[in-house]
Amino acid sequence: MDADAAQPPHWRESNRRHWDERVPVHVAGHFYDLEGFRAGDEPLRGFELAEVGDVTGKTLVHLQCHIGTDTLGWARHGAERVVGLDFSGAAVRAARDLAQEEGYSQERAAFVEADVHQAASALPEDSYDIVYTGVGALCWLPDIDRWAQVAASLVAPGGFLYLAEFHPLTDVLDDRTGTRIVHDYFCRQAQVQEAPGTYADSQAPTVHDRNVQWHHPLGDVVSALAAQRLRVDFLHEHEVSLFARFEAFERAEDGTYRFPSSFPRVPLMYSLRASRPAGA
């Protein structure tokens, strides 16, 4: 059976409407802080910059790029060419506008509207030195093996895939305090939600609130990439998050969030790099 046929009906269309509606909220709001970005603020996380390393002269594709701030962040750090891909037409238009404002030509920073599963045929190049996927992306995909196949196919020989994501352990904690395990870690079924607002503004008035998400255990993600014959160089777990997901979170000076020091530490995010040998 086709994997999509086994999913809730019209899930992709529901998710696209959900994201299209939230793009103006994100463009205008404080979470992405486009005014700060235009003034030179760093959109990328410190651990990402350290783990990806020097991107000078590299080509980079950002899958599920949303409004393009992270994509353009890599261009600022010296990437020779960046390409962002997202299935939301509204997000791609916002990203293109931002790139134009920043003075990037199409040759330096391009944005493509396409489903991530169609990336291999939609992107202008066959492969890239760095395939980058930012946080909050994998939960919108039903089949992690299919994603890994597409993403790995874009990694040039001698290049690597870099993924930074919210840790799946956070999905099993209670939604309010984050102090109790209340959900099944190994549940892989679609989760249909009706959630008004957005993580960037919980009070934003919204209409297209139905969305469908999937939980991907950490072992599934690593195994899916290994099956594509990528070499997993590292898997790091981090005790910080990027938004106030749980009410107990405290905000640090660098803008990240974590549980108070009196709480037991748990991983809130993870990052991994998987490379393709130069001769492969």
C-alpha positions as CSV (number, residue, x, y, z in Angstrom):
1,M,0.0,0.0,0.0
2,D,1.2,3.5,-0.7
3,A,2.4,5.1,2.5
4,D,0.4,8.3,1.9
5,A,-2.8,6.3,1.4
6,A,-2.5,4.9,4.9
7,Q,-2.4,8.4,6.4
8,P,-5.3,10.7,7.4
9,P,-7.1,12.1,4.3
10,H,-5.8,15.4,2.9
11,W,-3.1,15.6,5.5
12,R,-0.7,17.3,3.2
13,E,-3.2,19.9,2.1
14,S,-4.2,20.6,5.7
15,N,-0.6,21.1,6.7
16,R,0.1,23.4,3.8
17,R,-2.9,25.6,4.6
18,H,-1.8,25.5,8.3
19,W,1.7,26.8,7.4
20,D,0.6,29.3,4.7
21,E,-1.6,31.0,7.2
22,R,1.1,31.3,9.8
23,V,3.8,32.8,7.5
24,P,2.5,36.4,7.9
25,V,2.4,35.9,11.7
26,H,6.0,34.8,11.7
27,V,7.2,37.5,9.3
28,A,5.6,40.2,11.5
29,G,6.3,38.8,14.9
30,H,9.1,38.8,17.5
31,F,10.0,35.1,17.3
32,Y,11.8,35.3,14.0
33,D,12.7,38.9,14.6
34,L,13.2,39.9,11.0
35,E,14.2,43.4,12.0
36,G,17.0,42.0,14.1
37,F,17.9,39.7,11.3
38,R,18.1,42.6,8.9
39,A,20.3,44.4,11.4
40,G,22.8,41.5,11.4
41,D,21.6,39.3,14.3
42,E,22.6,35.7,14.1
43,P,19.7,33.4,13.2
44,L,21.6,30.1,13.7
45,R,22.3,28.3,17.0
46,G,25.8,28.3,18.4
47,F,26.1,24.5,18.4
48,E,25.0,24.4,14.8
49,L,27.8,26.8,13.7
50,A,30.3,24.8,15.7
51,E,29.2,21.4,14.4
52,V,28.8,22.3,10.8
53,G,32.0,24.2,10.7
54,D,33.4,26.5,8.0
55,V,31.0,26.7,5.0
56,T,33.1,29.1,3.0
57,G,32.9,28.2,-0.7
58,K,30.4,25.3,0.0
59,T,27.0,24.7,-1.6
60,L,24.2,24.1,0.8
61,V,20.5,23.1,0.4
62,H,18.1,23.7,3.3
63,L,15.2,21.3,3.2
64,Q,11.9,22.6,4.8
65,C,13.4,26.1,5.0
66,H,10.3,28.0,6.0
67,I,10.9,31.8,5.6
68,G,14.6,31.4,4.9
69,T,16.3,33.1,7.8
70,D,18.5,30.0,8.6
71,T,19.2,29.5,4.9
72,L,20.4,33.0,4.5
73,G,22.4,32.7,7.7
74,W,24.6,30.1,6.0
75,A,25.1,32.5,3.1
76,R,26.2,35.1,5.6
77,H,28.8,32.7,6.9
78,G,30.3,32.3,3.5
79,A,28.4,29.5,1.7
80,E,29.0,30.0,-2.0
81,R,25.4,29.1,-2.9
82,V,22.4,28.3,-0.7
83,V,19.1,26.8,-1.9
84,G,16.0,26.6,0.3
85,L,13.1,24.3,-0.3
86,D,9.6,24.4,1.3
87,F,6.2,23.2,0.4
88,S,4.5,26.5,1.5
89,G,4.2,29.0,-1.3
90,A,3.8,31.8,1.2
91,A,7.0,30.8,3.0
92,V,9.0,30.6,-0.2
93,R,7.7,34.1,-1.3
94,A,8.7,35.5,2.1
95,A,12.1,33.9,1.8
96,R,12.7,35.3,-1.7
97,D,11.7,38.8,-0.6
98,L,14.1,38.6,2.4
99,A,16.9,37.4,0.1
100,Q,16.3,40.3,-2.3
101,E,16.3,42.7,0.6
102,E,19.6,41.3,1.7
103,G,21.0,41.8,-1.7
104,Y,21.5,38.2,-2.7
105,S,21.2,37.2,-6.3
106,Q,19.3,34.1,-7.5
107,E,22.7,32.5,-8.1
108,R,23.8,33.0,-4.5
109,A,20.5,32.3,-2.7
110,A,17.5,30.6,-4.4
111,F,14.3,29.3,-3.0
112,V,12.1,26.5,-4.5
113,E,8.5,25.7,-3.7
114,A,8.1,21.9,-3.6
115,D,7.3,19.0,-1.3
116,V,10.5,17.7,0.4
117,H,9.8,14.3,-1.1
118,Q,10.1,15.8,-4.6
119,A,13.3,17.6,-3.8
120,A,15.5,15.5,-6.0
121,S,13.6,16.5,-9.1
122,A,12.6,20.1,-8.0
123,L,16.1,21.4,-6.9
124,P,18.3,23.1,-9.5
125,E,21.4,20.9,-8.7
126,D,21.7,17.2,-8.3
127,S,23.8,17.3,-5.1
128,Y,25.2,19.7,-2.5
129,D,28.2,19.8,-0.2
130,I,25.9,20.2,2.8
131,V,22.3,19.0,3.1
132,Y,20.8,20.9,6.1
133,T,17.6,20.4,7.9
134,G,16.6,22.8,10.6
135,V,14.6,22.3,13.8
136,G,10.9,21.3,13.8
137,A,10.9,19.7,10.4
138,L,10.8,15.9,10.7
139,C,7.5,15.9,12.7
140,W,5.7,17.0,9.5
141,L,6.7,13.9,7.6
142,P,5.0,10.5,7.8
143,D,7.8,8.3,6.5
144,I,11.3,8.8,7.9
145,D,12.8,6.2,5.6
146,R,11.5,8.0,2.5
147,W,12.8,11.3,3.8
148,A,16.3,9.8,4.5
149,Q,16.4,8.3,1.0
150,V,15.6,11.7,-0.6
151,A,17.9,13.7,1.7
152,A,20.8,11.3,1.3
153,S,20.5,11.3,-2.5
154,L,21.3,15.1,-2.4
155,V,24.6,14.7,-0.5
156,A,27.6,15.1,-2.8
157,P,30.6,12.8,-2.5
158,G,32.7,14.2,0.3
159,G,29.7,16.1,1.7
160,F,27.4,15.6,4.6
161,L,23.9,15.9,5.9
162,Y,23.4,17.9,9.1
163,L,20.3,17.7,11.1
164,A,19.3,19.6,14.2
165,E,16.0,18.7,15.8
166,F,13.8,18.7,18.9
167,H,14.5,15.5,20.8
168,P,11.7,13.0,20.5
169,L,11.7,12.5,24.3
170,T,10.0,15.8,24.6
171,D,7.0,14.5,22.7
172,V,6.2,12.0,25.5
173,L,6.2,14.5,28.3
174,D,3.0,16.2,29.5
175,D,2.2,19.3,27.5
176,R,2.0,21.7,30.4
177,T,4.8,21.0,32.8
178,G,7.0,18.6,31.0
179,T,7.7,16.7,34.2
180,R,5.6,13.5,33.6
181,I,5.7,10.8,30.9
182,V,2.2,10.6,29.5
183,H,2.6,9.6,25.8
184,D,4.0,6.5,24.1
185,Y,7.5,7.0,22.9
186,F,7.2,4.3,20.2
187,C,3.9,5.5,18.8
188,R,4.4,6.1,15.1
189,Q,0.8,6.8,14.1
190,A,-0.4,10.1,12.7
191,Q,-1.4,12.7,15.4
192,V,-4.2,14.9,14.1
193,Q,-4.3,18.2,16.0
194,E,-6.5,21.3,16.1
195,A,-4.2,23.9,17.5
196,P,-5.0,27.6,17.2
197,G,-2.1,30.1,17.1
198,T,1.5,29.2,16.6
199,Y,4.6,28.5,18.6
200,A,5.7,32.0,17.6
201,D,2.5,33.6,18.9
202,S,0.0,31.4,20.8
203,Q,-2.5,34.2,20.8
204,A,-2.5,34.8,17.0
205,P,-6.0,34.5,15.5
206,T,-5.9,31.6,13.0
207,V,-8.5,29.6,11.0
208,H,-6.6,26.7,9.4
209,D,-5.8,24.9,12.7
210,R,-6.0,21.3,11.7
211,N,-2.5,19.8,11.2
212,V,-1.1,16.3,11.1
213,Q,2.2,15.4,12.7
214,W,4.3,12.2,13.3
215,H,6.6,11.2,16.1
216,H,10.0,9.7,15.0
217,P,12.1,7.9,17.7
218,L,15.7,8.8,17.6
219,G,16.7,5.2,16.6
220,D,14.5,5.4,13.6
221,V,16.1,8.6,12.3
222,V,19.7,7.3,12.8
223,S,18.9,3.9,11.3
224,A,17.2,5.5,8.3
225,L,20.3,7.5,7.5
226,A,22.6,4.6,8.1
227,A,20.5,2.5,5.6
228,Q,21.4,5.0,3.0
229,R,25.1,4.2,3.5
230,L,25.9,7.6,5.1
231,R,28.5,7.4,7.8
232,V,27.1,8.8,11.1
233,D,29.9,11.1,12.3
234,F,28.3,12.1,15.6
235,L,25.0,12.3,17.4
236,H,24.8,14.9,20.1
237,E,22.1,15.6,22.6
238,H,21.4,19.1,24.0
239,E,19.7,20.3,27.2
240,V,18.3,23.5,25.6
241,S,15.3,24.2,23.5
242,L,14.3,27.2,21.3
243,F,10.9,28.1,22.7
244,A,9.0,28.0,25.9
245,R,7.4,24.6,25.3
246,F,6.9,23.8,29.0
247,E,5.8,26.3,31.7
248,A,8.8,25.3,33.9
249,F,11.3,26.4,31.3
250,E,13.6,29.3,32.1
251,R,15.0,31.6,29.4
252,A,18.8,32.0,29.2
253,E,20.7,35.1,28.1
254,D,21.3,33.6,24.7
255,G,17.6,33.2,24.1
256,T,17.4,29.4,24.6
257,Y,15.2,27.7,27.1
258,R,15.9,24.9,29.6
259,F,14.5,23.4,32.8
260,P,15.7,25.0,36.0
261,S,18.9,23.6,37.6
262,S,16.8,22.0,40.3
263,F,15.2,19.7,37.7
264,P,16.8,16.4,36.4
265,R,18.4,17.1,33.1
266,V,16.9,15.5,30.0
267,P,17.7,16.0,26.3
268,L,15.6,18.6,24.6
269,M,17.3,18.8,21.2
270,Y,19.7,16.6,19.3
271,S,22.0,17.1,16.3
272,L,23.8,14.7,14.0
273,R,26.0,14.7,11.0
274,A,26.1,11.9,8.4
275,S,28.7,12.1,5.6
276,R,29.3,10.5,2.3
277,P,32.9,9.4,1.6
278,A,34.6,11.2,-1.2
279,G,34.8,8.2,-3.4
280,A,31.2,7.1,-3.0
